[in-house]
Amino acid sequence: MDIEYLLLLQNFRQATGDVLTPLMEAVTELAASPLLIGLVAFVYWAVNKPLGSFLMLNYTGSTLLNQTVKLGVCAYRPWVRDARVIPVASAIGDATGYSFPSGHSQSATAYYGSIALWFGKKRRWVAWTMAVLILLTGFSRNYLGVHTPQDVAVGIGLCCLYLAVNARVLAWLERNPRGDWIIACVGSALALAAVAFYLTKSYPMDYQNGVLLVDPSVMMEDGFMAAGMVLGFYPGWLIERRLICFSTAPKDRSAAQYLLAAAALGPLLALYKLLPGLLAPAVGVCWAEFISCALLAFYAMALVPALIRLLQNRRSRA
């Protein structure tokens, strides 16, 4: 049934001359765009620190959960399972890793769902808009032929479950603010446990005409990225909470803080895009992604905030 649904959407694409394809490509790209990561970092550094931290916490943790399930199930992409499925060519490049559950659907739920939770009680239209964006992102993955409906539904569902659990954890943290080190230790330990799982579990090694259908080492890259991001996030988050304590309150912000935050986006995107390629010859692709994402998350959560705090201290003494 899932393949037949994808074939139905495929026939619609072909019959309509791909009229909706650019829109679906834009929707799916937004959910996993480096620009979105940069925007969230800028919000954290210069606009609304609690919201930015909330967005990053939900994104990093849910991504690790998604990737761990992916590498546990090892479901092949629809076009590997059935040659009749012909995905949109431009979407294949972003369809990394195994198929189940959908990573783009998870990312959309993490970002848009966090915004809905943050603003939705006072502005119901925000919650409804975010819900539409989540569903539209999931549909775009089906429309482009890179995920089945099950992939999308579980990707959204797992992230919703994570958001619900995380809400309880954060509520506990509000009552026990000195328990942040426990959360940081558990999060870091889970990241390391995930890497151990990726390295020790068995993977399908199916061949077709003497050619390996799916290379497990390539499939593991996204998992190592997610684990690295979580491992860099929690120490940075803890250090900022305990030692740095920068502010985005209107009374503390200045034009210089906005400029610093904007300038800090350059190194952030360089860590994301360039560092893995530089490290890969020395440590391999997976470990290069792991190290790069750990540095990226720590840079975002602690290093830039430390510079902002120095700036704010100088301003207060002036």
Helices and strands as residue ranges (DSSP letters): H 2-15, H 21-31, H 34-42, I 43-47, H 49-73, H 78-81, H 89-92, H 103-119, H 124-143, H 149-175, G 177-179, H 180-200, E 207-208, E 211-212, H 216-219, H 221-239, I 240-244, H 255-273, H 275-283, H 285-298, I 299-303, H 304-317
